[in-house]
Amino acid sequence: MGVCGKLLVGIVAMSAIGTGIAANLEFQKAGVTKDNLPVTVAQIKARLTYPMAWTPQVKDLAAWRKAGVAKAWELTWQAPDKTPFDAQVIDEIDRGTYVARKLIFNITADSRVMGLLLLPKGKGPFPAAVMYHDHGSKFDIGKEKWIEPWGDDAKLASAKGWAKKFFTERFPGDELAKRGYVVFATDAIGWGDRGGMTYDMQQALAANMFNSGSSLAGVMAQEDARAAEFLASLPEVNKKQVAAVGFSMGAFRAWQAAALSDAVTASVAVNWMAAADGLMVPGNNQLRGGSAWQMLHPGLLHYLDYPDVASLAAPKPMLIYAGEKDTLFPLDSVNAAFSKMSKVWGAWKAADKFESKIWAGGHVFEAPQQDYAYDWLDKQFGVKR
């Protein structure tokens, strides 16, 4: 072949290569959506099959629950903690049928914190409730969202404002104490007396926890279990009647504590439940990131969805609420989660111990909802009125 022939062959070959390169130049030109999701979110979610979730094929419910609880605890990244609580009462006031105490105690080996305790007068032991506060992007108060504070006018004013916004101007913990329950609440890291946090600080705090080999969600889970165990340890408390009660983020904490701690014997979870798939959608609050860290256990969704974790509490009694107009939790996803959970209680032959209820309102825990929940608790604990 002459020089011209070789040159022509080379040009044709280069043209073919160029065409192949052009065909391969179709590539991902964006990595993140306007909702802060990876553009590959559909592929990622498709791989979440929740292999440790309950299915009708599960024959040994106790073994299934034990394995699920062990995995959930593993993913908290927290070591078992049996530190003596060493509680000390530092203040007390009389509220008629009950007394309100401030105390400090060792919630873990790392942290000695303040809690508020409401103690009925009379002869115990009494039924009890550990109450887990919400997030609300409001950090100056935590435990005071549930229990009326004293000795601090700024906290009292803030707490009354919160009660007006969400609780029909009630302090739900005090309402339960009037019914003869021992009530206990303390602060999660960043709230109330453990404050100093702002909304924008949360992601850095979470990252720094990871850099320390820990997890913000994991610490909260461990502290919540320990708070329930502390309440159950009190001589005034009937250890068979210890409820976990929570609103919003506190609802997540309540069903999580019910799943992880044997100290919790019943739970009331108000307005935090949905399937993960339905939460990770454009426009949902979870996508903002800042307020999600306390509820994100690394790797959890490779094994269990949120309703699967809550179902580890079965067959303990659980009342769980949602709001028809609650924009944070899409109703389709809520109903899917409730349906999944009810099947687990059914498998335990304890269908009557699980109740889900969707109220007409939004993201609130108003007086009628409180009264219904507290009547339900009385029924579960056999409290006569």
N, C-alpha and C positions, 0 to 999 in steps of 0.2 A: 504494500500500500504506500502511495506517495505521501509527501508531506501534507498536501492539501486534503487528502482523504483522512489522514490521521487527525488533522485540525478539525475537520467537520465532525468526526466521531466524538472528539473531545467536547465540542460545543454542545452536541446533542446530549452527551452524558451529563455535562454540567447543568443543562436545562432540566433534565430529569431530576437531578439532585435538588435543584432549586425548587422545583414543583413539590417534591417531597418535604423539603424544609418548610415551604409555605403552608402545606397541609398540616404540619406539626406546630404551627405558630398559634393555634387556638389553645389558649391556656387561661387559667383563672386570673382575672385582672382585678378582683376584689376579694378581700378575705373576711370582712366584717360588715354586717348589715347595719342599718340605721338604728336598729333595736339592740345593738351590742351582741348579736348572735353571730357565730361563725357561719359563713355561707354554706358550710357543709353540715349544718345542724340536722337536716333530714337524714343524712347517712349515719350520723352519730346516734341519733335517737333510734334509728332502726336496729341498731346493735344492742339496745337495752332490752333484754328478754327477761330479766328478773328471775334467774334460775332458782333462787331460794324462796320464792313466793309460794304460798299455799296453793295447791291445786287439788282437784278431787282424787288424784292419784295418791295423795299423801295418806298413808295408812296409820302411821304412828304420830299422832298429833303432839304428844309430849316431846318426842325426839326432834320433830320439826321445830317446835318452839325453842327448845334448848339450843339447837344449832343456829337458829336465827338470832337469838339473844347474844350468843357468843360472838357471832360475826359482827353484830352491831356494836358490841362493846369493843371488839378488836379495832374497829374503824374509828372509835373515839380517840385512839392513841393515848389513852390514860391508863396508868397502872392502878391496880386495886388499892383502895384507900380505906383503912380501918382506924384512922386517927381518932383518939378519944375526943368527943365534942367539947368537953370541959366548958359548959355554958355558965355564964355569969349574968345575973339580972342587974341592970344598971339604973332602971327607972320603972315606976309603976303608977298607973292612975286608975281610979274607980270609974266604971262606966255603967253603973247600975246593976244589971244582972251578970256582968262579967268585968274582969279587970284587963287592962291593956299593959303589956310589959315591953320594954326595950331590953334586949339581951345581946350579948356577944358570944360567939361560939366558933369552934374550928370547923369550917365547912369542908376543908380539905387539909392535908398536911401543909399546904402552901399558904392558905388564906384563913385568917381569923376575921369574921365579919359581924355586922349588926343584923339582927332580925327583929320583927315585931310579932308578938305572941298575944292572942286574945284567949283568955281562959275563963270559962263559965264558973260562976259560983255554985257551990253545992257539992254533992258527993258524986265523984266520978266512978269508974273511968267514962269519958265522954267520946262520942264520935269526933272525928277531926278532919281537917282539910288543909293541905299545903297548897298555897295559891301562888301561881306563877304569873308574873306581870307581863304585859305586852311590850312591843317595841315602840311603835308610834312615832319614831324619830324624836322622842321627847325623853331626855336623859336626866333631867334634874330630879325626877322622882322615879322610883321603881316600885318597891314594896308599898309605898304610900298611894299608889294607884288603887290598891285593894283595901288598905286599912287606913283609917283616918289618922293622920299624924298629929303630934302635939309637941309643944316646945319650940316650934320653928314656924313663924308666921308666913315666911315665903313658901315653904313647902306646903303648908296648909292651903294657902291661896291657890297654888299650882294644882294641888290634888283636887280641890273643889271644882276647879275649872275642867279637869279631866273627867271627874264624875258627872258633871253637867253634860259634857259632850258625848259620853259613851254609856253611862250607867244610870240614867234618869236621876241624877243628883244624889245617888246612893254611894256608899262605900260597901261593895259587895261582901267584903270580909266581915265587916261589922254586922251586916244583916245575917250572915250565917252564924256568927257568935251569939246573936240574940236568940237563935233557935237552939242553943245549947251545944254548939260545936267548938272545939278547940281549933283556932285558926292560926296559921303561921305563914309568914312571907318574908323573903329577904331579897337582896338586889343581885341581879346578874352583873357581870363585869361591865363597867361603863355607866351604870345607872345609879341614881340616888346617892347613898353614902359611898359608893364605889365609882363615883362619876368622874367628870373631867373629860368625857368623850363628846365629840360632836359628830354629826352625820358624816362629814368628809373624812374624819379620822378612821372610820371603821375598816376600810380596805387596807390601810397601812397596818392597823392593829392586827388584822387577820393574817396579813403577810408576815408580820413579825412573829406571830405565834407559830406559823409554819417554819420560819427560820430557826425557831427555838425547839423544833421537833415536837410541837404540840399543835393543837387545833382549837380555835375559838368555840366552835360548835361542840367539840369533845369536852372541853372544860365545863361548858354550860350543862351538858348532859350529866357529867359526873357530879357537879354541884347540885343539880336538881334531884338526883337520886339520893345524895347525901342529906339534903334538906328533908326529904320524905322520911329517911331513916332516923334523922334526929327527932322529928315530930313523933314518930312511932315509938321512940325510946322513952318518951316522957311518961311518968307514972300516972298522970291524969288522963292519958289517952288509951282508948280501947284499940289495941293493935290490929284487931280484925276489921276495924272501921276507919281506915285512913284513905281519904279521897285526894286525888290530884285534880285541881281546878285551874283552868287557864283560859284567857281570852287572847285572840290573835296569835302573836308569837307565843304567848303563854299557853295557848291551846296545843300548839306543836309540842311544847315542853311537857304538857300534861299527859298527852297520849304516849309520848316518848318515855316519860318516867314510869307510866303504868306498864309499858313493855319491858323496861330494863330493871325495875326494882320490885322485889317481892314485898317491900314495905307498903307499896300502894295497892289497895284492895278494890278501888273503884276510881272512875275518872269522869270528869265533865270537861269537854273540849269545845270551846266556842269560837267558831269561825277561823279555823286553819286546817283545811283538809282538801286535797285534790290529788289526782294522779299527776305525776311529774310531766308527762307529755302535754297535758292540758295547761300547765303553768308556763312552760317554755314556748310561748307563742307571742307574736308581735303585740306590743302594747301592755303586756302584763307587768305588774310591779316587780316580780322576781327578776326581771331583766335589768333593773336599775343597778343591781349588784350591791350597793352600799348596805341595804338592810337585809341582805340574804345570808350573810356569813355565819350568823349564829345557828343557821339551819342547814348548813352544808358540811356533811361529813365526807371527806375525800374518799371516792370510790364506792360509796354506799349504793348508788343506783346501778352499779354493775351486778348487784345481788338482790336488792329489795327496793320496791317503790315505796312511797310514803304510806299508802294504805296497808302495804305489807308489813311495815314496821309497826304501825299502830295495831295491826291484827295480832302481833305477838303478845298483846295484853290479854287476849282471849284465854279463858272464858270469864275473866273478871268483868263486872258490870261496867258498861261505857255508854254515856250519853254524849252525842256529838251534834253540834249545830252548824248550820250555814245560813247565810242571808240571801234571799232571792235577789236583792239589789246590791249585793256585795260585789263590787267590780274587781276586787282582788282575786276572787276565786270563781272562775267560769262555771256555771251551773252544770253543764254537760260533764265536765271533769269531776266536779263534786259528786254528782250522782253516780258516776262510774266508780269512784272511790268508795262511796257508801255501799254500793251493791257488792263490791268485792269484799269489803269487810264483813258485811252481814252473812255472807256465805261461810266465812271462817267460824263465826259464833255458831252458825247452824251446824257446822261439822262437829263442833264440841257439844252439840245438843244443848246449847245455851242461847238459843235465838231470843229468848225473853230477856236476856241480860244485855242485849245491844239495842240501842235506839238511836236513830238518826232523825233529825228534825230540821226542816228548812222553814225559816221564819220569813215573813213578808218584807221585813226591813233590810237594812244594809249591814255595815260592819260595826255592830253595836252589841251590848249585852244589857238590855233594858230591863226594867222592873218585872214585867210579865215573864220574860225569859229567865230571870234570876229565880223568881218564885217557882216556876215549873221545874227548874233544875234542882232546887233545894228540896222540893216535894219529892222529886225522883230519888234524890239521895236518901231522904228519910225512908222511903220505901225499900231501897236496896239494903239499908242498914237495920231495918226493922224498928225504926224510931217511931214511937207512938206519940201523938199530939192530942 
